[in-house]
Amino acid sequence: MVTVQRAIEAQGIPTTLITLDVEQSSLMRPPRAIHPMQFQFGHSLGKPHDKQTQMKVLMAALEQLTIKQEPGQIHEIHFPSYNQ
């Protein structure tokens, strides 16, 4: 996935990876990435039909576009609404 991300970035379009597998993703050193903590695999944006959490995850991912950072940093973010 990071290869696609790098190709898009090479065209001048910034991207943010949303990853649940921090170990694997950190090996690829993505340009920007967030890790929604304690999310189950298959729930990258949150549980099905949980629009509130899904929107929070998307907004957190978009916020990364405004922050200057080094490739390979994966920001762990807790979303309390996911566990409810």
C-alpha positions in Angstrom: 0.0 0.0 0.0 2.8 2.4 0.8 4.2 1.9 -2.7 0.9 3.3 -4.1 1.1 6.1 -1.5 4.6 7.0 -2.6 3.5 7.1 -6.3 0.7 9.4 -5.5 3.0 11.6 -3.4 5.4 11.7 -6.3 2.7 13.4 -8.4 2.4 16.1 -5.8 -0.7 14.8 -4.0 -0.2 14.4 -0.2 -1.5 11.2 1.4 -2.1 9.8 4.8 -2.0 6.1 5.6 -4.6 4.7 8.1 -3.0 1.5 9.4 -3.9 -1.2 11.9 -0.6 -3.0 11.4 1.9 -0.6 12.9 4.8 -3.1 12.8 4.4 -3.9 9.1 3.7 -0.3 8.1 6.6 1.1 10.0 9.0 -1.0 7.9 7.7 0.8 4.8 8.2 4.3 6.3 5.0 5.9 5.0 5.1 9.7 4.4 2.3 10.2 6.9 0.3 7.7 8.9 -2.1 7.2 11.8 -2.9 4.2 13.8 -6.4 4.1 15.4 -5.5 2.3 18.6 -7.4 -0.8 19.6 -9.3 -1.1 16.4 -10.0 -4.6 15.1 -8.6 -5.6 11.7 -11.2 -4.8 9.1 -12.3 -1.7 11.0 -9.8 0.8 9.8 -12.3 3.6 10.0 -14.3 2.2 12.9 -17.2 -0.2 13.2 -19.8 -0.5 10.5 -22.5 2.2 10.6 -20.5 4.2 13.2 -20.5 7.4 11.3 -19.3 9.5 14.2 -16.1 7.5 14.8 -15.5 7.1 11.0 -15.7 10.9 10.6 -13.3 11.4 13.5 -10.8 8.9 12.0 -11.0 10.6 8.6 -10.5 14.1 10.1 -7.5 12.9 12.1 -6.0 11.5 8.9 -6.6 14.7 7.0 -5.1 16.7 9.9 -1.8 14.9 9.3 -1.6 16.8 6.0 -1.2 20.0 7.9 1.7 18.8 10.0 5.3 18.8 8.8 6.8 15.4 9.7 9.5 12.9 8.8 8.6 9.8 6.9 8.0 6.7 9.0 6.2 8.4 11.9 3.0 6.6 12.7 0.8 8.6 15.1 -1.2 6.5 17.5 -4.6 8.0 18.1 -7.2 6.8 20.6 -10.9 7.1 19.6 -13.0 6.5 22.7 -16.2 6.3 20.7 -14.9 3.1 19.1 -15.1 1.2 22.3 -18.6 2.2 23.3 
